Amino acid sequence: MSKHFEYKSVLADFINGFIHMKEASGCNFLRGKWILFEIDRFFQENNILEPVITRELVQKWRKTRVNDSPVTIYTKYSIISQLARYMSRQGHECFIPRLPAYGSSKWNFTPYIFTHKQIDLLFCRSNLLRMYDRHMSNTMFSVPAVLRLIYSTGLRISEALSIKNADIKFDQGHILIRKTKNGCERIVPVNDGLREVLQQYANYRDKIPVRHVSGPNSFFFIKSDGSYCNPQAIYTWFRRLLAECSIPYVGNHHGPRVHDLRHTFAVHAFVQMARNGMDLYSSLPIISACLGHKSLSATEQYVRLTSEMYPELIEQCSQINAFVYPKI
């Protein structure tokens, strides 16, 4: 088992056995391993000691997945159902959830794209956040830097929170992303403004009286007590920021969501590159590499979205490429 997938919950033995069965049948199960890693962490964080999957636990887990698309939810329910059937065959009868409606495409909804004014407002309000109690496991300490990192690099929230201290190379101006959705490591650039933010955060974080807080193998983003940041806690603070900035929250997966900062990064990057004279499709491989997509088709959806929001860019790109298709 890869060190990336060390399952430690009460379900660990069943998860490992289930994965072994899948791989023995020749199945490429990388996505499934990540989903099971999420389920394993859910069981750990909720101190669940009985090796069984119940309806109540599935419902409680589902409420934490506010940032997942319908297609992602469908995939995760499929893995949970398969694991529940496997456990039932092993003598531990479990609740087998029904699969939700399957979306035909991850783009069967329109992501929320923040305006530059809204981004500035979110960041300013995040600087004014204050703890409402003295609970030391509070995540508020990391929120301003996390949100800026996601918007500036297009990282997923899971990728941002998995960064270790050794992964950040301030002197070289980049961050190594190890735990990615598709299993491929990548490097994301850090501009001067973001580097200043991250260094300031690290400076204050290192003053926390917790051992090894600045160690190379410790998580870069932590709670006030030095423990790992839970994505759900970031979502909670983000919802509070939306309310303080008077940005309407629609809900029911229509956002705005933390993940929409990643979408906004892509669109804003395309706009900036187009206004600097680069054709949208010429900039496609660059944005695709930053986002960590395996194929250009996944990134191409952002071109459509950008052209719909900024139609003047299409006219500009047509002038840039006029020599390719001359008038007859």
Secondary structure, 3 states (H helix, E strand, C coil): CCCCCCCCCCCHHHHHHHHHHHHHCCCCCHHHHHHHHHHHHHHHHCCCCCCCCCHHHHHHHHCCCCCCCHHHHHHHHHHHHHHHHHHHHCCCCCCCCCCCCCCCCCCCCCCCCCCHHHHHHHHHHHCCCCCCCCCCCCCHHHHHHHHHHHHHHCCCHHHHHCCEHHHEECCCCEEEECCCCCCCCEEEECCHHHHHHHHHHHHHHCCCCCCCCCCCCCECCECCCCCECCHHHHHHHHHHHHHHCCCCCCCCCCCCCCCHHHHHHHHHHHHHHHHCCCCCCCCHHHHHHHHCCCCHHHHHHHHHHHHHHCCHHHHHHHHHCCCCCCCC
